[in-house]
Amino acid sequence: MALMITDACINCDVCEPECPNGAISAGTEIYVIDPGKCTECVGHFDAPQCREVCPVDCIPLDPERVESPEELRAKYERLLEAGVARAPG
C-alpha cells in the first residue's frame, strides 16, 4: 500500500530528498505523496525511508491504497524502466 502524509506534518523537509522514487513533494500546506510513485521503498530499502527520518511520525499507510508486496515490486520495476525511480546502489 502507498504511504500518506497526515496534517501532523511540520514541513521539516527531511522526507522529500529521501524518496528514491521522487514520490514526495511540497503540497499547498504540507508535503504530499504521489501514490502512483510510492512503493514503500520496495526495490531500494527494507523500510520506507521517509518514515525512518520523519521526526513527528506522520507517515502512515494509506488505507485507500492497498497494494501487496508483489504489486509494489511491479510498480517499482515500471518506475525504474521509465527512468522515474533511482537505480539502487
C-alpha positions as CSV (number, residue, x, y, z in Angstrom):
1,M,0.0,0.0,0.0
2,A,1.2,3.5,-0.6
3,L,2.0,5.8,2.2
4,M,0.4,9.2,3.0
5,I,1.4,12.2,5.0
6,T,-1.0,13.5,7.6
7,D,-1.7,17.0,8.7
8,A,0.6,16.5,11.6
9,C,3.4,17.2,9.1
10,I,5.6,20.1,10.2
11,N,7.1,20.7,6.8
12,C,10.6,20.0,8.0
13,D,11.8,19.0,4.5
14,V,13.6,15.8,5.6
15,C,11.4,13.3,3.8
16,E,11.4,14.6,0.3
17,P,15.1,14.0,-0.6
18,E,15.0,10.5,1.0
19,C,12.4,9.2,-1.5
20,P,14.1,7.2,-4.2
21,N,11.1,7.4,-6.5
22,G,10.5,11.2,-6.2
23,A,7.0,10.5,-4.8
24,I,7.2,13.2,-2.2
25,S,6.7,16.9,-3.0
26,A,5.6,20.1,-1.2
27,G,1.8,20.4,-1.3
28,T,-0.3,23.5,-0.6
29,E,0.0,23.2,3.2
30,I,2.0,20.0,3.9
31,Y,4.1,17.6,2.0
32,V,2.2,15.0,-0.1
33,I,3.0,11.6,-1.5
34,D,2.1,10.6,-5.1
35,P,0.6,7.1,-4.7
36,G,1.5,6.3,-8.3
37,K,5.2,6.6,-7.4
38,C,5.2,5.3,-3.8
39,T,6.5,1.8,-3.5
40,E,7.2,2.0,0.3
41,C,10.9,1.8,-0.9
42,V,10.4,-1.7,-2.2
43,G,13.3,-2.4,-4.6
44,H,15.5,0.1,-2.7
45,F,15.4,-0.4,1.0
46,D,14.0,-2.7,3.7
47,A,11.9,0.1,5.2
48,P,10.3,3.3,3.8
49,Q,13.0,5.9,4.2
50,C,10.6,8.8,4.7
51,R,9.2,7.0,7.8
52,E,12.7,6.4,9.0
53,V,13.6,10.1,9.0
54,C,10.2,11.7,9.9
55,P,10.6,13.4,13.3
56,V,6.8,13.5,14.0
57,D,5.7,10.1,12.8
58,C,3.1,11.5,10.4
59,I,3.5,9.0,7.5
60,P,1.1,6.1,7.9
61,L,0.0,3.5,5.4
62,D,-2.8,4.9,3.2
63,P,-5.9,2.7,3.8
64,E,-7.3,3.9,0.4
65,R,-4.3,2.4,-1.5
66,V,-3.9,-1.2,-0.5
67,E,-1.2,-3.0,-2.5
68,S,0.6,-6.3,-2.0
69,P,4.4,-6.6,-1.9
70,E,4.2,-8.1,-5.4
71,E,2.2,-5.1,-6.6
72,L,4.7,-2.7,-5.0
73,R,7.6,-4.6,-6.7
74,A,5.9,-4.4,-10.1
75,K,5.3,-0.6,-9.6
76,Y,9.0,-0.2,-8.7
77,E,10.0,-2.1,-11.8
78,R,7.8,0.1,-14.0
79,L,9.1,3.3,-12.4
80,L,12.7,2.0,-12.9
81,E,12.1,1.2,-16.6
82,A,10.5,4.7,-17.1
83,G,13.5,6.3,-15.5
84,V,11.5,7.7,-12.6
85,A,13.0,5.6,-9.8
86,R,16.7,5.8,-9.0
87,A,18.5,2.6,-9.5
88,P,19.6,1.1,-6.2
89,G,23.3,1.3,-5.2
